[in-house]
Amino acid sequence: MSGAEKLKAIGFPTLIIIFLAWLCYNSLLFGLLLLPYIPYYIREKKIKLKEGRKWKLNMQFGDCINCISSALESGYSIENAIKEAYLDMKLTYNEEDLIMKEMQLIIWAVSNNRTVEEVFLDFSERSGIDDIKSFADIFATAKRTGGNLIMIIKSTADVIHTRVELKRELRTVIASKKYEADIMKLIPFGLLIYLRAFSPDMVKALYGNLFGMIFMTVILLIYLILCKISDKIVKIEM
């Protein structure tokens, strides 16, 4: 996580804790009970950032092997095709994009006498992405057996492109459901705010006593568990 991401990952749950301490306990001191939420939020945020980067790299890799395939068809060797693909992709991506950094590492490793198949296998292990692992395995097998690299890379690129498009469509559908789930997560707090503002006598018994504190704590724990279940339902595996 970058510095800005870390600051946001700490600041946002802190604001949530302050809000919940006021809303559920009517005292900011009880926010201390909710402090364990901060490391939990940071852990979940890291997971989401990692998944987002994997998804972005997966899409970018499809463009990468398409460029490599085009360079091979133009008569370049695989080593030079990678360099040519890097130059082509500079027209679309900037140096800070994940795929550009990975291609720089690949070019550097190949220039230091490592085989292309070894480099792609290392890349697949670092990425943890099934499409890249499949490509690296197929590429390594083709190099050992003397297969037609151009056809293999081209067909693999087509397969990856199809899978990415299917995943993109699935993510679009799931995103709308996730949006609905996020709205539903806010409804309990909206109701409590409404009651506190317009019918304070209805919730007065929940504040300033041990029963109310225990009741609110149990409700919050149940709420977090249900949110976790909801997130798992709409979660998309790469």
C-alpha positions in Angstrom: 0.0 0.0 0.0 1.2 3.5 -0.8 1.4 6.3 1.8 -1.9 7.8 0.7 -3.6 4.4 0.7 -2.4 3.7 4.2 -3.5 7.1 5.4 -7.0 6.5 3.9 -7.1 2.9 5.3 -6.6 4.3 8.8 -8.5 7.5 8.5 -11.7 6.1 7.1 -12.3 3.4 9.8 -11.4 6.0 12.4 -14.3 8.2 11.2 -16.6 5.2 11.2 -15.6 4.3 14.8 -16.4 7.9 15.9 -19.7 7.8 14.1 -20.7 4.4 15.6 -19.6 5.4 19.1 -21.9 8.3 18.9 -24.8 6.5 17.2 -24.7 3.2 19.1 -23.3 4.3 22.5 -23.9 8.0 22.6 -20.3 8.4 23.9 -17.1 8.7 22.0 -15.3 6.8 24.8 -17.0 3.6 23.8 -15.2 4.0 20.4 -12.4 2.2 22.2 -14.5 -1.0 22.0 -14.5 -0.7 18.2 -10.7 -0.1 17.8 -10.2 -3.8 16.6 -12.2 -2.8 13.5 -9.2 -0.7 12.3 -6.8 -3.6 11.7 -9.7 -5.7 10.3 -10.5 -2.9 7.8 -6.9 -2.5 6.8 -6.5 -6.2 6.2 -9.7 -6.3 4.1 -8.6 -3.2 2.2 -5.2 -4.8 1.4 -7.1 -7.9 0.0 -9.3 -5.7 -2.1 -6.4 -3.7 -3.5 -4.5 -6.9 -4.3 -7.5 -8.3 -6.1 -8.0 -5.0 -8.0 -4.4 -5.1 -9.1 -4.6 -8.7 -10.2 -7.7 -7.9 -12.3 -6.0 -4.9 -13.9 -2.8 -6.9 -14.6 -4.9 -9.8 -16.0 -6.4 -7.4 -18.6 -3.1 -5.7 -19.4 -1.4 -9.1 -19.9 -3.9 -9.9 -22.6 -2.8 -6.8 -24.5 0.8 -7.8 -23.8 0.7 -11.2 -25.5 -1.3 -9.8 -28.4 1.6 -7.4 -29.0 4.1 -10.2 -28.6 2.1 -12.3 -31.1 2.0 -9.5 -33.6 5.8 -9.0 -33.3 6.4 -12.7 -33.8 4.3 -12.7 -37.0 6.4 -9.8 -38.2 9.5 -12.0 -38.0 11.0 -11.0 -34.7 12.6 -13.6 -32.4 10.8 -14.1 -29.1 13.4 -12.1 -27.2 13.1 -9.1 -29.7 9.3 -9.6 -29.9 9.0 -8.9 -26.2 11.1 -5.7 -26.6 9.0 -4.6 -29.6 5.8 -5.4 -27.6 7.0 -3.2 -24.8 7.6 -0.3 -27.2 4.1 -0.8 -28.7 2.5 -0.8 -25.3 4.2 2.4 -24.3 1.7 4.1 -26.7 -1.2 2.9 -24.5 0.3 2.5 -21.0 2.6 4.6 -18.9 5.7 3.4 -17.0 3.9 3.1 -13.7 1.4 0.5 -15.0 1.8 -2.9 -13.6 2.3 -4.7 -16.9 5.0 -2.1 -18.0 7.0 -2.7 -14.8 6.7 -6.5 -15.3 7.8 -6.2 -18.9 10.8 -4.2 -17.8 11.8 -7.0 -15.4 11.3 -9.6 -18.2 13.5 -7.7 -20.7 16.1 -7.1 -18.0 16.1 -10.8 -17.0 16.4 -12.0 -20.7 19.2 -9.6 -21.3 21.0 -11.2 -18.4 21.0 -14.6 -20.0 17.9 -16.1 -18.5 15.6 -18.0 -20.8 12.3 -16.5 -21.7 10.3 -19.5 -20.4 12.0 -19.2 -17.0 11.2 -15.5 -16.8 7.5 -16.1 -17.7 7.3 -18.8 -15.1 8.7 -16.5 -12.5 6.2 -13.8 -13.6 3.3 -16.2 -13.3 4.4 -17.2 -9.8 4.6 -13.5 -8.7 1.3 -12.6 -10.2 -0.8 -15.5 -8.9 -3.1 -15.2 -11.9 -4.4 -18.3 -13.5 -4.3 -17.0 -17.1 -0.6 -16.0 -16.8 0.2 -19.3 -15.2 -1.5 -21.2 -18.0 0.3 -19.1 -20.6 3.7 -19.6 -18.9 3.2 -23.4 -18.7 2.1 -23.7 -22.3 4.9 -21.4 -23.5 7.5 -23.5 -21.6 6.2 -26.7 -23.0 6.2 -25.3 -26.5 9.8 -24.1 -26.2 10.9 -27.6 -25.0 9.0 -29.5 -27.7 9.7 -27.1 -30.5 6.0 -26.1 -31.0 4.8 -23.3 -33.2 5.2 -20.3 -30.9 3.3 -17.9 -33.1 0.2 -20.1 -33.2 0.4 -21.1 -29.6 0.8 -17.5 -28.4 -2.0 -16.3 -30.7 -4.4 -19.0 -29.6 -3.6 -18.4 -26.0 -4.1 -14.6 -26.4 -7.6 -15.4 -27.9 -8.5 -17.6 -25.0 -7.3 -15.0 -22.4 -9.2 -12.3 -24.2 -12.4 -14.4 -24.1 -12.0 -15.2 -20.5 -11.3 -11.5 -19.6 -14.4 -10.4 -21.5 -16.5 -13.0 -19.7 -15.1 -11.9 -16.3 -15.8 -8.3 -17.3 -19.4 -9.1 -18.0 -19.7 -11.0 -14.7 -18.2 -8.2 -12.7 -20.7 -5.7 -14.3 -23.6 -7.9 -13.2 -22.1 -8.5 -9.7 -21.3 -4.8 -9.3 -25.0 -3.8 -9.5 -25.8 -6.5 -6.8 -23.0 -5.3 -4.7 -24.3 -1.7 -4.9 -27.7 -2.9 -3.7 -26.0 -4.8 -0.8 -24.1 -1.7 0.2 -27.3 0.3 0.3 -28.9 -2.4 2.5 -25.9 -2.2 4.8 -26.7 1.5 5.5 -30.4 1.0 6.2 -30.0 0.0 9.9 -28.0 3.1 10.6 -30.4 5.2 8.7 -33.3 3.9 10.8 -31.4 4.5 14.1 -30.5 8.0 13.1 -34.2 8.6 12.2 -35.4 7.3 15.5 -32.8 9.3 17.5 -33.8 12.5 15.6 -37.6 12.1 15.6 -38.5 9.5 18.2 -35.8 9.7 20.9 -38.0 8.1 23.5 -38.2 4.9 21.6 -34.4 4.3 21.8 -33.7 6.2 25.1 -33.5 2.9 27.0 -30.6 1.7 24.9 -28.3 4.5 26.1 -26.6 5.2 29.4 -26.9 1.7 30.9 -25.2 -1.7 30.8 -28.0 -3.5 29.0 -28.0 -1.0 26.2 -24.2 -1.2 25.8 -24.3 -5.0 25.7 -27.3 -5.0 23.3 -25.7 -2.6 20.9 -22.4 -4.5 21.0 -24.2 -7.8 20.1 -26.1 -6.1 17.3 -22.9 -4.6 15.9 -21.2 -8.1 16.0 -24.1 -9.7 14.2 -24.2 -6.8 11.7 -20.4 -7.3 10.9 -20.9 -11.1 10.5 -23.8 -10.5 8.1 -21.7 -7.9 6.1 -18.9 -10.5 5.8 -21.3 -13.1 4.5 -22.7 -10.5 2.0 -19.2 -9.7 0.8 -18.4 -13.3 0.3 -21.5 -13.8 -1.8 -20.7 -11.0 -4.2 -16.9 -11.7 -4.2 -15.4 -12.5 -7.6 -12.4 -14.9 -7.7 -9.8 -14.1 -10.3 
